[in-house]
Amino acid sequence: MAGRRPRPDELELWRKVAQNTQQMHADHQRSEHPITNLKTPKPKRQPIEPFTLGQTSNGTAPPHKTLPGIREQVAMAPLQMDKKTFGRLKRGKVQPEGKLDLHGMTMDQAHPRLTQFILRAHASGKRLVLVVTGKGKARDDGGPIPTRLGVLRHNVPQWLAQAPLAQVVLQVSEAHLKHGGGGAYYVYLRRTR
């Protein structure tokens, strides 16, 4: 119905309906509280401004709140590791001790591989590993639901934050350009005890 004006017969029907309506529960001013039998006042309601059928809105719609992108989500994560080491890491001055390349894998293949790799690296005492996901293919299948580009790129940080990997992962950060940039993550592991 958006985009067309109501016909005169529709407007007349609306006016008849509006004239014959009654307020529901108009006699209920206060209700008794079932436990303490105290009278509790009803919350005040904002009056509804009168409108006519077909009238345009006076206000503006609230803006849509969208989730931040994966880069922003990873960057906004609180710093868990040493600040000085993190600064060196972001500048690409720390060399990763291991690397896992997930290019060309499906989610079903990549998730167990990532879990095995991280747990083995932690067990062997490694502190910094590189996980390469790739940036994802820049194409859309044209369906009604938009798809995120880089499925692994979006899922790897979530997998690292879930059990059993959450117990061994201290920090996840986007890699420096010389180690893959936006298509790779540094994973800083906790010390083995």
RARAZI-V450458 format. One record per residue. N is the residue number from 0. RES is the residue in one letter. PSI is psi in whole degrees, 0 to 359 (NA if undefined). Layout:
{{N;RES;PSI} {N;RES;PSI}}
//
This chain:
{{0;M;348} {1;A;136} {2;G;352} {3;R;151} {4;R;147} {5;P;145} {6;R;161} {7;P;324} {8;D;328} {9;E;320} {10;L;319} {11;E;318} {12;L;318} {13;W;317} {14;R;320} {15;K;317} {16;V;316} {17;A;325} {18;Q;330} {19;N;4} {20;T;152} {21;Q;152} {22;Q;133} {23;M;138} {24;H;45} {25;A;333} {26;D;349} {27;H;99} {28;Q;312} {29;R;151} {30;S;150} {31;E;136} {32;H;129} {33;P;334} {34;I;310} {35;T;357} {36;N;26} {37;L;146} {38;K;125} {39;T;131} {40;P;146} {41;K;145} {42;P;144} {43;K;135} {44;R;146} {45;Q;135} {46;P;144} {47;I;128} {48;E;140} {49;P;149} {50;F;164} {51;T;153} {52;L;130} {53;G;355} {54;Q;146} {55;T;159} {56;S;144} {57;N;324} {58;G;177} {59;T;148} {60;A;147} {61;P;149} {62;P;152} {63;H;138} {64;K;115} {65;T;155} {66;L;146} {67;P;159} {68;G;169} {69;I;326} {70;R;316} {71;E;322} {72;Q;316} {73;V;319} {74;A;330} {75;M;353} {76;A;139} {77;P;147} {78;L;120} {79;Q;341} {80;M;177} {81;D;131} {82;K;319} {83;K;316} {84;T;321} {85;F;320} {86;G;316} {87;R;322} {88;L;313} {89;K;333} {90;R;359} {91;G;20} {92;K;348} {93;V;131} {94;Q;127} {95;P;145} {96;E;350} {97;G;160} {98;K;137} {99;L;124} {100;D;117} {101;L;11} {102;H;135} {103;G;3} {104;M;154} {105;T;171} {106;M;323} {107;D;329} {108;Q;322} {109;A;322} {110;H;309} {111;P;324} {112;R;316} {113;L;315} {114;T;313} {115;Q;315} {116;F;312} {117;I;316} {118;L;322} {119;R;318} {120;A;319} {121;H;317} {122;A;329} {123;S;3} {124;G;10} {125;K;148} {126;R;324} {127;L;124} {128;V;159} {129;L;129} {130;V;115} {131;V;120} {132;T;335} {133;G;164} {134;K;348} {135;G;158} {136;K;136} {137;A;66} {138;R;153} {139;D;138} {140;D;357} {141;G;11} {142;G;173} {143;P;336} {144;I;123} {145;P;142} {146;T;143} {147;R;143} {148;L;137} {149;G;70} {150;V;314} {151;L;323} {152;R;324} {153;H;330} {154;N;330} {155;V;313} {156;P;326} {157;Q;318} {158;W;322} {159;L;339} {160;A;358} {161;Q;161} {162;A;146} {163;P;357} {164;L;334} {165;A;331} {166;Q;338} {167;V;344} {168;V;127} {169;L;317} {170;Q;142} {171;V;133} {172;S;150} {173;E;139} {174;A;158} {175;H;158} {176;L;324} {177;K;348} {178;H;8} {179;G;348} {180;G;229} {181;G;352} {182;G;13} {183;A;158} {184;Y;139} {185;Y;134} {186;V;111} {187;Y;122} {188;L;155} {189;R;160} {190;R;145} {191;T;145} {192;R;NA}}
//
